[in-house]
Amino acid sequence: MSALHHLKKAALIATALVLIFTLQGCPYIDPDYEFDYEIIITDVPANLEGLNSQYNDYNSALPFEAGP
């Protein structure tokens, strides 16, 4: 067998292994597993000016009309 044949075979095996390991997904989780979410709600609103641009695009995807 030629070196090219060995290289193709090694590439095929490596590709198959990568696909197997990346496509296997998350491990099975018990459906009765309960997770406690920690939600932090403050009395003072957070300023999101750093996330917004001059075009007000941060607020453009709201499902309701924002502002007064």
C-alpha positions as CSV (number, residue, x, y, z in Angstrom):
1,M,0.0,0.0,0.0
2,S,1.1,3.5,-0.7
3,A,1.8,6.2,1.7
4,L,-1.1,8.2,0.3
5,H,-3.5,5.4,1.0
6,H,-2.3,5.2,4.7
7,L,-2.7,9.0,4.9
8,K,-6.3,8.9,3.6
9,K,-7.1,6.1,6.0
10,A,-5.7,7.9,8.9
11,A,-7.6,11.1,8.0
12,L,-10.8,9.1,7.6
13,I,-10.3,7.5,11.1
14,A,-9.5,10.9,12.6
15,T,-12.5,12.6,11.1
16,A,-14.8,9.7,12.3
17,L,-13.4,10.0,15.8
18,V,-13.9,13.8,15.8
19,L,-17.5,13.4,14.7
20,I,-18.2,10.7,17.2
21,F,-16.9,12.8,20.1
22,T,-18.4,16.1,19.1
23,L,-21.8,14.8,18.1
24,Q,-22.5,12.6,21.1
25,G,-24.1,15.6,22.9
26,C,-24.7,16.0,26.6
27,P,-24.9,13.0,29.0
28,Y,-28.4,11.9,30.0
29,I,-29.9,14.0,32.7
30,D,-32.6,12.7,35.0
31,P,-35.9,14.4,34.1
32,D,-36.7,14.8,37.8
33,Y,-33.5,16.8,38.4
34,E,-34.3,20.1,39.9
35,F,-32.1,23.2,39.5
36,D,-32.4,26.2,41.7
37,Y,-31.9,29.4,39.6
38,E,-30.3,32.3,41.4
39,I,-32.0,35.5,40.2
40,I,-30.7,38.8,41.3
41,I,-33.2,41.7,41.2
42,T,-31.9,45.0,42.5
43,D,-33.8,48.2,43.4
44,V,-31.6,50.3,41.2
45,P,-31.7,49.5,37.4
46,A,-28.4,48.7,35.7
47,N,-27.1,51.1,33.1
48,L,-26.6,49.3,29.7
49,E,-25.2,52.3,27.9
50,G,-22.0,50.4,27.2
51,L,-23.9,47.7,25.3
52,N,-25.9,50.1,23.2
53,S,-24.7,52.0,20.1
54,Q,-25.6,55.3,18.6
55,Y,-28.4,53.5,16.7
56,N,-30.2,52.3,19.9
57,D,-29.9,48.7,18.5
58,Y,-29.7,47.1,22.0
59,N,-33.4,48.0,22.5
60,S,-34.5,47.4,19.0
61,A,-35.5,43.7,19.5
62,L,-37.9,44.3,22.4
63,P,-41.4,42.7,22.0
64,F,-43.0,45.9,23.2
65,E,-42.5,49.7,22.8
66,A,-39.8,50.9,25.2
67,G,-39.6,54.2,26.9
68,P,-42.2,56.9,27.6
